[in-house]
Amino acid sequence: MERRMDARQLKIAAAQAALEHVSDGMRLGIGTGSTANEFVRLLAEKVHDGFRVQGVPTSEQTARLCMELGVPLFSLDELPELDLTIDGADELDGNLNLIKGGGGALLREKIVASASTRMIVIADESKVVETLGRFPLPIEVMPFGLASTRLAVERLAATLGLSGEIVQRPDRDGPYLTDGGHFILDASFGRIPDAEALANGLAAIAGVVEHGLFLHMADAAIIATAAGVRMLTAQNEQE
């Protein structure tokens, strides 16, 4: 129990630090996941005190939490250009390259992040890695032609020297479905030495809707550690 509480406190600390980067009246992309949920809760407290924000959620789950807590929401069609996105990550390296999609929202997360002037990642220190790949890479795929798409992913991986199990993500009552009605393949490649080549190869496979490699998208990361919170950028690290 103590470990779980400690982990949550780290998430809260990262969320609190991220909130300092949100200005009154900002058009804000709001991420998905356990750390993003803590951010939503803290943001809602400020909204209740009169803070103005226009939020665009990256998932139906985030939208439900925002509505429950009173954070004003808009669609990306209503706000096609955003000032900032605050989101979590399943993994990040020293160059702020990310693996995202453990919560199943990678497509909407990438669309919202791409529509934002800046993206700040919030995470605890367990998410920081030297090289991406410890966390299984989520790949969102069309249900149609699933076997063919999986085979194409396996062949691509082989050409890049990657191996490991590629499994379809399950849910309680069958295959997991994203908010867009797609399946997810979780690829346990292990260390990914050339994330750029993998990202480009996956994007070229017809049945792949999106992948969880978020490369060159984050501007900064707020990392909560037992020793305190630090800001990580692609160029430097500062307390």
C-alpha positions as CSV (number, residue, x, y, z in Angstrom):
1,M,0.0,0.0,0.0
2,E,2.8,2.4,0.9
3,R,4.4,1.9,-2.5
4,R,1.2,2.7,-4.3
5,M,0.7,5.9,-2.3
6,D,4.3,6.9,-2.9
7,A,3.8,6.4,-6.7
8,R,0.6,8.5,-6.6
9,Q,2.4,11.3,-4.7
10,L,5.0,11.4,-7.5
11,K,2.3,11.8,-10.1
12,I,0.7,14.6,-8.1
13,A,4.0,16.4,-7.7
14,A,4.6,16.3,-11.5
15,A,1.0,17.4,-12.1
16,Q,1.4,20.3,-9.7
17,A,4.5,21.5,-11.4
18,A,2.9,21.3,-14.9
19,L,0.0,23.4,-13.7
20,E,2.4,26.3,-13.2
21,H,2.8,26.4,-17.0
22,V,-0.9,26.8,-17.7
23,S,-2.0,30.4,-18.1
24,D,-5.5,31.9,-17.5
25,G,-7.6,31.6,-20.7
26,M,-5.3,29.0,-22.3
27,R,-6.5,26.6,-25.0
28,L,-5.3,23.4,-23.4
29,G,-4.9,19.8,-24.6
30,I,-5.6,17.5,-21.7
31,G,-3.9,14.1,-21.7
32,T,-4.9,10.6,-20.7
33,G,-3.6,8.2,-18.0
34,S,-3.1,8.1,-14.3
35,T,-0.7,11.1,-14.1
36,A,-2.9,13.2,-16.4
37,N,-5.9,12.3,-14.2
38,E,-4.0,13.9,-11.2
39,F,-3.4,17.0,-13.4
40,V,-7.2,17.2,-14.2
41,R,-8.1,17.1,-10.5
42,L,-5.7,19.9,-9.7
43,L,-6.8,21.9,-12.7
44,A,-10.4,21.5,-11.6
45,E,-9.6,23.0,-8.3
46,K,-8.3,26.1,-10.0
47,V,-11.3,26.3,-12.3
48,H,-13.6,26.3,-9.3
49,D,-11.6,29.3,-8.0
50,G,-12.3,31.2,-11.2
51,F,-9.4,30.1,-13.4
52,R,-10.4,30.1,-17.1
53,V,-9.3,27.4,-19.4
54,Q,-10.6,25.8,-22.6
55,G,-9.9,22.1,-22.5
56,V,-9.7,19.6,-25.4
57,P,-9.5,16.0,-24.0
58,T,-7.5,13.3,-25.7
59,S,-9.9,10.5,-24.8
60,E,-13.5,9.7,-23.7
61,Q,-12.1,8.7,-20.3
62,T,-10.5,12.1,-19.8
63,A,-13.6,13.8,-21.1
64,R,-15.7,12.0,-18.5
65,L,-13.4,13.0,-15.7
66,C,-13.3,16.7,-16.8
67,M,-17.0,16.9,-17.0
68,E,-17.4,15.3,-13.6
69,L,-15.1,17.8,-12.1
70,G,-16.3,20.8,-14.0
71,V,-13.4,21.5,-16.4
72,P,-14.8,23.3,-19.5
73,L,-14.4,21.2,-22.6
74,F,-14.4,21.8,-26.3
75,S,-13.8,19.7,-29.4
76,L,-10.7,20.0,-31.5
77,D,-13.0,21.2,-34.3
78,E,-14.1,24.1,-32.1
79,L,-10.5,24.8,-31.1
80,P,-8.3,23.5,-33.9
81,E,-5.2,25.3,-32.6
82,L,-4.1,24.8,-29.0
83,D,-1.5,26.7,-26.9
84,L,-0.3,23.7,-24.8
85,T,-0.9,20.0,-24.2
86,I,-0.1,18.4,-20.9
87,D,0.1,14.6,-21.1
88,G,1.8,11.6,-19.6
89,A,4.0,9.0,-21.1
90,D,4.6,5.3,-20.7
91,E,8.3,5.9,-21.5
92,L,10.6,8.8,-22.4
93,D,14.3,9.1,-23.2
94,G,16.8,11.9,-22.8
95,N,15.8,13.4,-26.1
96,L,12.1,13.6,-25.1
97,N,11.1,10.8,-27.5
98,L,8.2,9.0,-26.0
99,I,6.2,5.8,-26.1
100,K,2.6,6.4,-25.4
101,G,-0.6,4.5,-25.8
102,G,-0.7,2.2,-22.8
103,G,-4.1,3.7,-22.0
104,G,-5.3,3.1,-25.6
105,A,-5.6,6.8,-26.6
106,L,-2.5,7.2,-28.7
107,L,-4.3,8.4,-31.9
108,R,-6.2,11.2,-30.2
109,E,-3.2,12.0,-28.1
110,K,-1.0,12.4,-31.1
111,I,-3.6,14.5,-33.0
112,V,-4.1,16.8,-30.0
113,A,-0.3,17.2,-29.4
114,S,0.2,17.9,-33.1
115,A,-2.4,20.7,-32.9
116,S,-0.6,22.3,-29.9
117,T,2.1,24.9,-30.0
118,R,3.9,23.2,-27.1
119,M,3.7,19.8,-25.4
120,I,4.8,19.1,-21.8
121,V,5.1,15.6,-20.5
122,I,4.4,14.8,-16.9
123,A,5.8,11.5,-15.4
124,D,7.6,10.0,-12.5
125,E,11.2,8.9,-12.7
126,S,10.3,5.2,-13.4
127,K,9.3,6.3,-16.9
128,V,12.7,7.6,-17.9
129,V,14.8,5.2,-19.9
130,E,18.1,5.4,-21.8
131,T,16.6,3.8,-25.0
132,L,13.0,3.4,-25.8
133,G,11.5,-0.1,-25.9
134,R,11.2,-1.4,-22.4
135,F,7.5,-0.7,-22.5
136,P,5.6,-2.6,-25.2
137,L,4.9,-0.4,-28.2
138,P,1.2,0.1,-28.9
139,I,0.2,0.1,-32.5
140,E,-3.3,1.0,-33.4
141,V,-4.6,-1.0,-36.4
142,M,-7.7,-1.5,-38.4
143,P,-9.8,-4.5,-37.5
144,F,-10.1,-5.3,-41.2
145,G,-7.1,-7.3,-42.4
146,L,-5.7,-7.7,-38.9
147,A,-3.7,-10.9,-39.7
148,S,-2.1,-9.2,-42.8
149,T,-1.3,-6.1,-40.8
150,R,0.3,-8.0,-38.0
151,L,2.4,-10.0,-40.6
152,A,3.6,-6.7,-42.1
153,V,4.6,-5.4,-38.7
154,E,6.5,-8.6,-38.0
155,R,8.3,-8.4,-41.3
156,L,9.2,-4.7,-40.7
157,A,10.5,-5.6,-37.2
158,A,12.7,-8.3,-38.6
159,T,14.3,-6.0,-41.2
160,L,15.2,-3.7,-38.3
161,G,16.6,-6.5,-36.1
162,L,13.7,-6.3,-33.7
163,S,12.1,-9.4,-32.2
164,G,9.6,-10.1,-29.5
165,E,6.0,-11.0,-29.1
166,I,3.3,-8.9,-30.9
167,V,-0.1,-9.5,-29.3
168,Q,-3.5,-8.1,-29.8
169,R,-4.6,-6.2,-26.7
170,P,-7.6,-7.9,-25.0
171,D,-10.5,-6.5,-23.0
172,R,-12.8,-8.2,-20.6
173,D,-15.4,-9.1,-23.3
174,G,-13.1,-9.6,-26.3
175,P,-10.5,-7.5,-28.1
176,Y,-9.7,-4.0,-26.8
177,L,-11.3,-1.3,-28.9
178,T,-10.0,2.3,-29.0
179,D,-12.2,5.4,-28.9
180,G,-12.0,5.2,-32.7
181,G,-13.1,1.6,-32.9
182,H,-9.7,0.2,-33.8
183,F,-7.6,-2.7,-32.3
184,I,-4.2,-2.3,-30.6
185,L,-1.2,-4.6,-31.2
186,D,1.3,-4.4,-28.3
187,A,4.8,-5.1,-29.6
188,S,7.3,-6.2,-27.0
189,F,10.4,-5.4,-29.1
190,G,12.7,-4.6,-26.2
191,R,15.4,-2.0,-26.9
192,I,14.6,0.0,-30.1
193,P,17.9,1.5,-31.3
194,D,16.4,3.2,-34.4
195,A,13.0,4.6,-33.4
196,E,12.9,6.9,-36.5
197,A,13.2,3.9,-38.9
198,L,10.5,2.0,-37.0
199,A,8.2,4.9,-36.9
200,N,8.6,5.6,-40.6
201,G,8.1,1.9,-41.4
202,L,5.0,1.5,-39.3
203,A,3.5,4.7,-40.9
204,A,3.9,3.0,-44.3
205,I,1.9,-0.1,-43.4
206,A,-1.6,0.4,-44.8
207,G,-3.5,-1.3,-41.9
208,V,-1.6,0.7,-39.2
209,V,-3.8,3.7,-38.1
210,E,-1.1,5.1,-35.7
211,H,1.7,4.0,-33.5
212,G,2.8,5.0,-30.0
213,L,6.2,6.5,-30.9
214,F,6.0,10.2,-30.3
215,L,9.2,11.5,-31.7
216,H,10.3,15.2,-31.6
217,M,6.9,16.2,-30.3
218,A,7.5,17.0,-26.6
219,D,9.1,20.4,-25.7
220,A,9.8,19.5,-22.1
221,A,9.1,16.9,-19.4
222,I,8.4,17.4,-15.8
223,I,9.9,14.4,-13.9
224,A,8.9,13.7,-10.3
225,T,11.5,11.9,-8.2
226,A,11.9,11.1,-4.5
227,A,14.4,14.0,-4.4
228,G,12.1,16.5,-6.0
229,V,10.7,17.6,-9.3
230,R,13.0,18.4,-12.2
231,M,12.5,19.8,-15.7
232,L,14.0,17.9,-18.6
233,T,14.4,19.3,-22.1
234,A,16.1,17.8,-25.1
235,Q,19.1,20.0,-24.6
236,N,19.5,20.0,-20.8
237,E,18.1,19.0,-17.5
238,Q,17.4,21.5,-14.7
239,E,16.1,21.4,-11.2
